[in-house]
Amino acid sequence: MKVVIAIGNPYRRDDGVGPALAELLTQRKLSDVHIEVLDGEPTRLLDAWAGAPLAIVIDAVLCQPAHPGRIHRTNLDQLPAGTPAASSHGLGIPEAVQLGTVLDRLPQRLIVYAVEAADIGFGIDLTPEVAAALPALLDAVLTDVTDDVSGGDDPDD
């Protein structure tokens, strides 16, 4: 079964972009897709994606200079090795991938969507820029989930 993993905290403004997307995906009632909301802790990621033919992870990131709402799409082989996490959490996806590699607990294919955040302070609403990015993010994730029939890499990635 394919898995979409939404990382974030809906009570920390733009850090809630993952859970907001998970809610939109859940409304779609997709078959053969498990949707999970996590806090980003690496071992929970390993449990959620281990052995999946496709895992898609959505997370908020802090960038300098920031372009709130900009969406970055990365495949497993494009993740920077040994680079500090850009996640809005203490440890990030690169650390989970490193651990998953050592423990042989990676999905067959991994796609990461990182959405640039403007504000991860306390609050329940996404900033307007990040909220405006949700429709494009939803379309991109739906395309990846529905186009992944072979489980192989898309030549356009």
N, C-alpha and C positions, 0 to 999 in steps of 0.2 A: 504494500500500500504506500502511495506517495504521502509525504508529510509536509505541511506548511507550519513552520515554527515562528510564532510572533513573539519577539522579545520586547519587554518593556513594562513600564509602570504607568497605568492610566491616570495616576494622581501626580505625575511629574510632567505636565504639559506635553511637549513634543516627544518625550520618551514614550508616550502612549500611542505613537503611530502604529506600532506593531499590533497591539491589542485592537486598535480601531480597524485595522485591515482585517484582522481575524474575525471581527464581528460581521463585516461586510461579506467575507467569504462564507461564513457559517450560514448566512441568509440565502446563499446560493445552493445549499444542500448538494454539494458536489459528491459524486460517487467515487469511490476508491481514493479519497483524499482525507487524511486525518489532519485536523487543525488543532494546534496546541499553543497555549500562551505560557511563556516561561519568563523567568527573571534574568536569564543570561548566564546562569551558573554553568560552567563547562560540563560537569558530569551529567547534569540534566539534559543538556544538548545531546550528549553521547547516547543517553537512553532513548531520547526521542527520535534520533535519526539513524541509529545503528541498523545496517542492513536494508534500509529503504532504497527502492530503485531511484527515487528522486526526493531530495529534501530541499525545500526553499526556506530560507531564513530571512526575516525582515527585522531590521533594527534601526534605531536612531543613532546618528553619529554626530560628533562635534568636529567641525573643521575650521581651519584658519587659512585664508579668509573664509567666512561662512557665506553660503548661498542657500538660505533656508528653503526647504522644499525640493532641492535638487536631489535626484535619485541616481544612485550608482548601482550598477549590476555587475557582479563578479562571479566567476566560476571557481571551483575548488583549485584548479591549477593556476589561477591568477592571483590567489591570495598571497600577500607578501609574507614570506617566511621570516621569522625572527623580528618582525616589526611590532612595536608596541601597539596595543589595542587602541583603535580609534572610537570604540564603542562608548556610549554614555555610561557604561558599567565598568567596574574595576578590571575585570578580565573580559576578553572578547572572543570573537569567533576564531581568530588565528590561534589562540591558545587552545581552544577546544579541538580544532583540527589537528594541532600538533599532538595533543593527548590521544585523540581518536586514531591517529596514524600509529602511534606506539602500541595502543591496545587493540588494533584492528577493529575499530568500531566506527567506521565512516559509512556514509551512504554511498551507493554506487555513483550517484551524481549529486553535486551540491551547487546551488545557486544562492548567492547572498544579495539581498537588496538592502542598501544602506541609504537612509533618507537623512539629509542634512537638517539638523535641528537648529532652532533659534533660541529656544528657552526650555530648559529641563528643570526649572524651579517648581515649587509646589503649585498645583492648580489642576483642574480637570479638563480644560479645553486645549485643543491643539492651536498653535498660532495660525493666523490666516494663511501664511505661505505653505505650511506643512499640510493643513487641511485641504488646500487647493491642489496639492500633489496626490491626494488619495485616489481620485478617479484614474489617473495615469498609472499609479502603482497597482491598483486593482486589475486594470486591463493587462498590464505586463505579467503579473503573477498568474492570472487566468490563462493567458497565452502559453506560458511555460508549462502549466499543469496539463492543459489540454493537448499541446503539441508534443508532449513527451511520450510518444508511443513506443519508441525503441529503447529509451533509457540511455541512448548515446548522446554524445556532444552535438549540439547544433552547430553546423558549419558557419553560421553567422555570428556565433559568440566570440 
